[in-house]
């Protein structure tokens, strides 16, 4: 018969725009395939804690899975810790429900020991839950609960399960930008200094069947009226043959829905971009991350700024919008690299550049290892509250002043980034679709 499982997506962040909780959709597919009955509840879409209280009061589940998406904003100009809100969700569940609670999601996976104790959860899953959560439900159904509390997924070539998009959730997100999400692969082979992705998904690519990806795109377009797709892969253009196969599958399916994805600015060919454009690509979010070869090297990016310029120029020549995300103030940043970086960014034409200052220090990342070696942080220091790394060779106030001065009056250079939030929300309220940053360099799209 299986267990009645309530999957709760706790994310309550709506800036710069709300993001569909794809994680619980994947978990729902895995639980259903294992013979259990999953029910998805999203705090944003379904009305917050009061609605969750009504849901728990009307029907008690056998197992609750609480997914925590983000620890905080990871933005030093607007540092907001999301864990206290998630604690309130956990407290409500505990008050109204006696079922075991398992906590997971990206935020939990970054700091599992600290969060499981803070929340007093029964179980926790680090990494992907599609194998562990059905197994845990099986154990509980047999009356044999595991003694361990934290389970760590081992990324493997387990079959991808069908994704169970929930229309009652999708309607909310479609009302704020018309976007839904799709994933084509997991894993990240890169070792960027600040990034937690390899720890969350592993460093080996695990590829999804391109036809299944295309089927999902067509299904959420036809059945749910998605008007824009965001591909959530850590890097879409990793695994060159696979991303080309995804594009070809989208073309065969007749896709006309525009989409955007994260790209790495290296080994991007004109032929590949032309194929992606035929498949629906309209915008690229590029993980440039630094603006000089010195700071790119210190972030372990594995490409040069010339690669960035080449990729941007190629996309611009094909009419594909680009946004670059830059972190100033990282390792080896100094007065010279700040000036050089700002000058380099002037070479990026027909694009939007978002700047951040400082790097959110997360355990398990190279930047964390570096600050421990350099004695800038004690290993016992808790990191649930956001702490940011700034190069000791710069003064933060002077850095921020230089960026603001260099970009004063420009609409295509954004710092600090929360400046865009109200504008994006205004446009979504009026029916515009997509992430909206490309409105700064082109006419709006409506559908």
N, C-alpha and C positions, 0 to 999 in steps of 0.2 A: 504493500500500500504506500509506503514511503512517508517521510515526515513532511509536515506543513512548515515551510521555511519562509520567514519574512526577511527580505533583503532591503536594508535601509541605507540609502545614499545620503550622507550627512552634509555634503557640500552646500553652503548657503551663500556663496560668493556670486555676485552678479556683475562684477566689473573685471575686465572691460565689457564682457558679455557672459551670460550664463552658458555653461557647457553641459551637454547631455551626459548623464552618468553611464557611460558605455561599460564600465566594469561590472555593474550588477546585471546588465543585459547578457554579458558573457557568462556570468555565474548562473543566471537563470537557465540558460541553455544547457549547461553542464549538469545542474541538479535535475532538470527534467529528463535528460537522457539517462540519468542514474535511477529514475523511478520515484523521485521526490516531487513535491508540489511547491514550486517557488512562487512567491508573490513579491512584486517590486514596489517599494515605497520611496519616493524622492521628496525630501523636505521642501525643496523649492517648488516643485510642480504640484505637490499635493496639499500645500497649505501650512507647512511648519509644524511646530511641536503640538499645537492644539489638535491638528488633524491626525498626527501620529497617536496622540492619546485616545482619540475616538476610535482609530483603527485597532489599537490594542484592547480597548474596552469591549469592542464588538466581536472580536475573534482572536483568541490567544493562539500564537504559533507554538510549534514544538521546538523551534530553533530560530534565533535571531542572528543575522550577520550584519554588522555595522561597518560600513565602508567610509573611511576618512581620506579625503582626496588630498588636502593641502595642510601643511603645518602652519603656514603664514603666507604673507604676500611676497616674500623674498625680495622686497623692494625697500632699500634703506631710507627712501624719502617718505614712505608711508608704511612703516612696519606694523602689521596687525597680526596678532597671534590668534589662530582659529581654534586652538585646542580647548579653551574654556567653553566655547559654544558646543563642541562635540561632547564635552563632559556633561552638559545639560541634557543632551540627547540620551546619553548613556544612563543618567540618573532617572530620567523619565521611563525608560525601558525597564530598569530594575524595579521601579516603584509599581508598575502596572503588570509586570510579566515575570513569571518564575522560570521561564525557559532558559536554557544555557545561551550565553551570548558570546559570539566569536567576533573579534575585531580584526579588520584588515584594511587594505587600501594602501596607496603610496605613502601617505603620512605615517601610518602605523609601521610600515615596512622599513622606514628610515630609522625609527627609534622604537623598536618593539618592546624592549624590556622596560623602558621608562613609561611608555603609554599603557601597557597591560597592568602595571602596578597602579598607575594613576587612576585608571578606569575600573580596576578590580574586575576585569573581564574573565570569563571562564577559560577562553581560548583565544589565540591569535594566530594569524596566518601571515607569514612574511613572503612577499612576492605573489605569484599567480595562485588563484584559489580554485581553478577549475578541476583539479584533481583532488586536492586536500579537502575542500568543503564537502563534496559528495561522500568521500570516505568518512569524514567526521560524522556526517548525517547517518551513514550506514552504521557506524559504531554505536551512536546514540539510540538508533532504532532497535539494535540488538540488545540494548541494555548493558553495553560494555564500553562506557566512556573512557577515553584514554587518560592516562595519568599525566602525560606531558601537557603543558599549557601553550607553548609556542611551537609552531610547525613551520619549517622553512621549505618552500617549494624548490625543487631542483629542475630548472628549465630543461625540458627534454622534447623529443619529437612526438609528444602525445597528440592524438588527433584533435584538430580544432572542432569545437562543438558549434551547432547553430546558434546564432545570436538572437536572443528574444527581445526585440525592441518592444516597448510598452507604449501603446498609443496615448494613454492618459498622461504619460510623462512627456512624450514627444510633442504633444500639442502645446505645452507650455514653452518649450524651447523654440518651436517653430514660430511662436508669437513674438519672440525676441531675436530676430535676425534670420529666421527661416532655415537655420542650420541644424544638421544632425551629423554624427561622427561615424567613421568606419576605420578599422585597423587592418592593414595588409600584412604586417609582420611584427615580431617582437624581438627584442635583443638589441644591443648596441655594442659594436666592437671597438669603439673609440674610448679614450681615457681623458676626456676633458677635465681640467683641474677641479672644477666646481660641481660636477654633475653627478647625480645619484642614479641615473638611468641604468648603467651597467649593474649596479647593485640590485635594482628592482627587477630587471628583466633578464639579467645575464649578459654575457659579452658575445654570445653566438647567435646569429640570426636564425629565427625560426619562421619559415615562410608560410603564408596562408595560400590556399588554392586561389589563383587569380579569378577563376570562374565564380567561386563562392563570393569573392569580393564584389564582382560585378553584379551578381544576383542580389546582394544586400543593397547595393546602390540603387538598383532598379526597383527593389521592393519598397524601400523607404521613400523613394521618389513617387512611386505610383500609389502605394497604400497610405502613406502618411503626408504626402505633399511636401516633402523636403525640397527646398529650393536652392540649397547650397550644401555641399559636403565638405567637411574638414577631415582629412586623413591624419590620424593621430600618431603614426609611426614616429619613433625618435628621429629617424632620418629616412625620408621616403626614397631617396636615390641611392641608398645602400643596397647591395645585392642587385647590380645593374640589370642582369637578365630578368630578375623577378619583377622589378618595377616596370620594365618594358612589357612584360607579359600581362601585368595588371592593366596597363594602358590599352594594350591590344584587346583584352577581354572587354573593357569598357566600350571600346569602339565597336566591337562585334555586337554588343548588347544594344547599341543605338543610344548610348547615354548622351543627353544634352544638358544635364545638370552641372553647373560650374562647381569646381572644387579647388581647394588650396591644400598645401602640405608643407611640412618642414623639409628643407633642403640643406645639404652640405655643399659649400661652394668649391667643389673639386671634381674634376673629371665629368663635367656636365657638357654634353655635346649639343650642337645645334640640332642634329637629327633626333636626339632623344627629346629635347624640348618641343620640337615640332610634333612629335608623336604624342607627347603628353597634352599639348594644346588641342590636338584633334580629339583626344579622349575627354576633354573638358577642363584642363588646367587653366585657371585664369590668374592665379596669384601664388607667389612663393614666399614663405617666411624663412629667412636664411639665418642660420646660427653662426653669424660672423664672429661675434663675441669680443673682438678686439680690433684695433685700427692700425696697428703697426706690426711689423714682423717680429719685433722684440717681445711685445706683449702677447701676440699670438703664440709664440714659442713657449712663453711662460705658462700659458693656459693649456699647453699640449694639444693645440688644435690640428696640427698636421697639414696645414696649408699656409700659403702666403697671402698678403694683401693683394698681390697681383692676381691671384686666383679669384679673389672676391670681385675685383673690378671686371675681370673677364666674364665671370658668370652674370654679373649684373648687366653688363653691356649686351650680352647675348640675349638675356631675357627681355630687355627693353626693346631690342631690335625686332623681337617677335610679338610685341604687344602684351607681354606677361608682366603684371605688376610685381614688384619686389619690396619687401620690408626687411631691413637689417636690424638686428638687436646687438647692441654694443655695451660692454661692461667696461667702464673706466675705473681706475683705482685698484686693479688687480695686481698680482705679483709682478715686480720689476717696473711698475709704472713710475715715471718720474716727470719732472717738468718738461723734459725734452719730448718724451713719448706722448704726452698730452697734446702739445703743440703739433707734433708730427701727425698724430692720429686725427685731430680735427682737420688738418690740411688734407690728409688722405681721404677723409669722408667726403670732401668736396668733389672728389673724382667720381663719386657714385651719382649718376644722373638718373632722372625719372624714377625715383624710388623714395621710400620713406625710411627714416632712421630713428629708432627708439634707443635712447641711452639710459643706462642704469649706472649707479655709482656704488662701489663696494660689492663684495661677494658674500652671500649668505653661507655661513660655514655649516656644513652638514657632515655628520660622521660617515666614515667609510669612503670619503672622497680624497683625492690627492691634496686639495687645499687644506683639509683637516690634518692630514699627515704632516704637511709642511708647517702649520702653525704649532703643532706639538713639538716638532724638531727644533723650531726656532724659539720655543719657550713663550710664545705669545698667548698660549692657552694651556690650561691644565687638563689632563685627561679626565679628571673627576668632575669637571665643570659641566653642568647640565646645559643642553642646547635646545630645549623645548622653547625657550624664549629666543627670538632671533638675535644672533650675533653676527656682525659683518666684518669681513677682512678688508682693510685698506692698506695699501702699500705704505710702509714707513717712510718712503722717500717723498711723499706728497703731503700737503695739507688739504683736508677734505673741503673746507670752506672755499679755498682758492680753486680747487678742481671744479666745484659746482658753479662758481662764478664764471670761470672760463667757458664752460659749456653753455651756460645761459647767455653770456655775452656773444659768443660765436653764432648762436642760433636765434638770436633775438629777431622777432618779426617773421620768422619762417614757419610755414605751415607743414612742411615736409620733414622737419627735424623736431623731434619731440623729447623734451626733458623739462620737468619730471613727467613720467608716463601717466600718472593719474589725471593729468591735464585733459586727456582724451576721453575719460570715462563718461562724463555727462554728455559730450557730443555724440558718442556712439549710441548711448541710450536714447537720445533725442531722435536720431536717425532710425533706429529700430522701431521706436514708437510710431513712426510714420511709414512703416512698411518696407524700408530698405533691407536688403538681405546681404549676408556675408559679414566678415570681420570689420569692414568699414574703413580700415586705414587707407585702402586704396582710393577712397573718395578724395583724399588730399592731393592726388596726382591725376585723377581722371574723373569723368562724369559718372554719376551714380548709376547702378543697375537696379532695375525693378522688374518684377515678374508677377 
